[in-house]
C-alpha cells in the first residue's frame, strides 16, 4: 500500500511538472520538504488499515493560543497569515511567519501562541487513520492511560 501511495504521489508531481511546462499560467512553488519534525524526530506514518488525510484551517486571534496538546500522527502546518509561536514542554520556542511551513513534533506536548497584533491563519494537514484522533489534550491523555 505504501508503495502504491508513493507511486501515486510521484505521478502527480510528474503530471504537475509536465502541465507547468506546457502551461505558462501554472507555476509550482515548493513550500516545504522534510523528513524530520521541528523537534528533530523522523517521520513515522500510521500502520493502520484505513489511512486518512485531513486538512483544516486554524485561526488564532491576537493574544490567544491553541492550548497544550500533542499529535499522535504526522502533522504539517503552513502559515497563511500572521506569526505563530510554538512553545514546547521545556519552555523553548520556535517562531513561524506567513509563508513558512513545518512538520509538528509527534507525541510531544506543545502550544501554539499568537503573540502578535494580527490574527494567525494556518492550514493544518493530518496524515492519520480513519476513526483515530488527530490531536490529544492533556485531560484526554490522562483519561486514556487510566
Secondary structure, 3 states (H helix, E strand, C coil): CHHHHHHHHHHHHHHHHHHHHHCCCCCCCCCCCCCECCCCCECCCCCCCCEEEEEEEEEECCCCECCCEEECCEEEEEEEECEEEEEECCCCEEEEECCCEEECCECCCEEEECCCCCCEEEEEEEEEECCCCCCEEHHHHHHHHC
